[in-house]
Amino acid sequence: MNAVQAGPKFVVTEASGVWLWDDQGDRYLDGTASLWYCNVGHGRREIADAIHSQLLRLEAYTVYGDFANRPALELSERLADRAPVDDPRVMLTCGGGESIETAAKLARKYWASRGHPERVHLISRTGGYHGLHGIGTGVIGMERFRSGYGPMVEATSVVAHDSVAELEAEIHRIGPENVAAFFAEPVIGAGGVYAPPDGYFERVAELCRRHGILFISDSVICGFGRLGNWFGIERFGVRPDMIVFAKGVSSGYLPLGGVVVSGEVAAPFWDQPGNTLLHGTTYAGHPTCCAAALANMDILERENLLEVSLYVERDLDRALRGLESHPAVAEVRSGTGVMGAVQLTTEAEEAGISAPAVFREARRRGVILRAIPGAVVMSPPLIITTEQIEHLVATLRSSLDAVSERAG
Ligand SMILES: Cc1ncc(COP(=O)(O)O)c(C=O)c1O
């Protein structure tokens, strides 16, 4: 707030495909699909039409108790059909953070319902981002998001994102009988684009299974094509107990998220009379948001974007690798999903070649990227072309050059 209050605001007025326009009439390539979510690109009339007709038919109605609506039922069925989860059920929410709260509460209540109220501990990974609601802030793998808010939710811990051994040691330190769930993004997104080491998730899934720990995939960024499939985690050949999704499910045309829950985790709430899950929000199952998601899924399927994204991933990786030799660049992380990170060297940062400076320069040159501490990240819409990827990476290079030159 302090940093942006005085200056002019970057006012986005229009968007179409991979392009944005500001209130000065200047055009920008949306290299981040807004905040990792606009998978099908901007300005899709088909989604706008679906929203419009749903608004006229039934704009909104609660799904508490036995209330339901057609779009929520259809969307839940379509998601369940595609999810790599055994005997799946779907709980809808309004976004990613809300879904994390839902999954964490479901995990703890599942264990309490099964006679193990002591199983409350939640383990997550360094760099993992799980939204900024209560429990999500508690399990986030980046300390800076936690400080200043007083005590967080109890019984959480964070382990190195790339170490099965560390996870195993932590499980034994806590006592497996006290651990409710393990949260992981298939590829860490907001924390800097870190793909798992080879075999990581197979070993993690086995470890969780051995100790009865629920494995929760936070697929908020990785779903709906970004990793070439529906929920991201399929890429690693494992079946989680729950999958948290949001963002790409509606490409952000309207806010939506949810949790796919295995039949086993859902069972106590289905099978034990009186074991009511007192959890849910006003706009859960919002029919107009669900109509937007259905139209978005139609586009993903009709345009074969899950497969197309694998080519986009390859092109983006190839183009970004060309930056590895840049003197300001320490590392390029890409090649698993339509996302990438360009990590700056410590010396470059100390010399003033910072991620925010590169972000600002690229935006001045017509490409939207995202700055995180020490790196510039990108996650374009899945419809980006090879030429547009080349334009994006060339602009990133010229921005690095310009900022380096200014830094002397
Ligand atoms: C992996 C992951 N989980 C959860 C969230 C939180 O989603 P929301 O911002 O919709 O609450 C995000 C948001 O970026 C995310 O990237």
The ligand as an ORCA input file, in Angstrom:
! r2SCAN-3c Opt
* xyz 0 1
  C      -1.568    -23.263     -4.808
  C      -2.541    -22.250     -4.300
  N      -3.398    -22.600     -3.338
  C      -4.300    -21.738     -2.855
  C      -4.385    -20.450     -3.334
  C      -5.384    -19.497     -2.775
  O      -6.368    -19.202     -3.688
  P      -7.253    -17.861     -3.553
  O      -6.329    -16.729     -3.801
  O      -8.327    -18.055     -4.581
  O      -7.800    -17.858     -2.156
  C      -3.514    -20.041     -4.350
  C      -3.565    -18.667     -4.895
  O      -2.703    -18.217     -5.601
  C      -2.554    -20.952     -4.849
  O      -1.682    -20.599     -5.781
*
